[in-house]
Amino acid sequence: MEEISTDDAPDAIGPYSQGVIDDGQVYVSGQGPVDPQTGKVVSDDVTEQTERTLKNVDAILEAAGSSLENVVHANVYVTDMDDYETVNEVYAQYMSEPYPARAAMEVSRLPIEIAVEIEVVASL
């Protein structure tokens, strides 16, 4: 297992890696809408939060030698299922067909006060 780390995505806020490579797959830990330069949540707007979240995921994938085009599975967590359609609209702009397998779920809270978190598995 090889750790992936980049300054182009937020630092981990616990005892975990931004991502790891194992057996030809890249596993990206749940990412949120934190600007890696400032360490702050980008906005209260779910569209902007989803965009930043996917940019953070992409930065980790790129550091691993992969990309969003190679994502095979994603988990999307939202704190309000009323945001699901908006998150989907942004997600569709960043992912390409054939779309990855995916689960989406509403959760009561995330580790910081954000509306969306996304984790992925991608091929190298």
N, C-alpha and C positions, 0 to 999 in steps of 0.2 A: 504494500500500500504506500502510495506517495502523496504527501500533502501538497495542496495547491494554495497559494497565497498571492494576492495582488493588492497593490495600493489603489487600484481602480475600482475596488468594491469596499464596503465598510468592514472594519475589523470585526471579528467574532466577539460576541458579548458574553461568552461563557467558555467552558472547556470543550471546544469543538473547532474543527477546521472550516475555512470557507468552502473548501471542497477537497476531495481526494480522488486519486486515480487508482483503480484496482481492476485487474484482468480486462483491460481494454475499455473500461467504462469510467465515465466521470460522474461523480456524485456531488452535487452542489447542495450545501446546507441551505435551509430556508433563508431567503433574502427578503428584506423589506425596503421601504422607500427612503433609505438614509443616504444622503449625499456623502460620498466617501471623503470629499475635501473638507467639509464642515462638521461632519458627524451629526448633523441635524436632519430631522424628518423634513422632506422637501415641501410639503403642503398638506392641508387638510383635504384637498380635492382628490377623490379616488382615481380619477383619470391620471393625474400627475403622479400619484403614488404608484399606480400600476406601471406606468412608463419607467419610473426610476427603479422600481423593483426588477423589471426585466432587463434594464441596462446593467444592473449589478450582477444579475445571473449571467448575462452575456460576457461581462468582464472576467468573471471567474472561469467560464468555459474557454474563453480566448487564452487566458493564462495557462490553461491545461492543454491547449492545442486543438480545441474543438470549437463548436459554435452552436447557436440556437437551431441551426438547420439539422443538427445531429441529435437533438433531444428526442428520446424515445418514450419518456414518461415524465409527467409533472403532477405535483400536488399543489393545489391552490387553496389557500385558507383566507376567508374573509370574515370580518367581525359582524357584517350585516349582509344577509343574502339579498337584500334590496339592491346592493351594489353589483350583483352577479353579472347583469347584462353589460354594465359599463366595463367591468373587468374583462369580460369576454371580447368586447369590441377592441380594446387595447391589445389584449393577448393575440388576437387574430392578425394584428398588424406586425407583430414580432415573430410569430411562428408561421411556418410554411407547410403546405400540403406535401405528403400526407401528414396530418396533424398528429402529434404524439398522443399516446394513451394518456388519460388524465383522470384525476379525481378532484372534485371541488367540494369544499365543506365550509359551513359556518361554524366558527368557534366563538366562545364567549370572550376570550381575551387572547392577546399575543404578548410576547415578552416586553414590548414597548408599546406605546399608544399609537398604533397604526391600523389601517383598514384592511391591508392585504399583505400576505407573505406567500412566496412561491419557492418551492424546491424542485429540482429536476435531476434526472439521470440522462446522460448523453453518451453516445459512442464516440470513440476517438477517431 
